Amino acid sequence: MGFAPFPTMPVTRRAPFVALATWPGERRNPQRITPRHPNRVSFLDAAHGIAALDYPATWDETIDKVATLMKEPPDDARLYRDVAFVVSSGLASKLSSGQRVPVMAKTP
């Protein structure tokens, strides 16, 4: 997931610095509400400290707050799925084990 201080970023992904966040862990959220992809994990799979009885209300409150944030300026979160990326299982394994992973950047 990407974060950045740019007006072109969705309001829910704006941050004071450019950053990439990954979740290379396992499925540790037994209360997850949305369907799981059989070969992928996401931030929704991350462990948390929310009690099972509180999770549905917390989820609904989060969805409502995100909807409010997306109103001004109007935004459509469905468009971001087209620019998302998935980390390979080999890379996820390296990240979760703490191995350093070289970053290759193209120069102009």
Secondary structure, 3 states (H helix, E strand, C coil): CEEECCCCCCHHHECCCCEECCCCCCCCCCCCCCCCCCCCCCHHHCCCCCCCCCHHHHHHHHHHHHHHHCCCCCCCHHHHHHHCCCCCHHHHHHHHCCCCCCCCCCCC
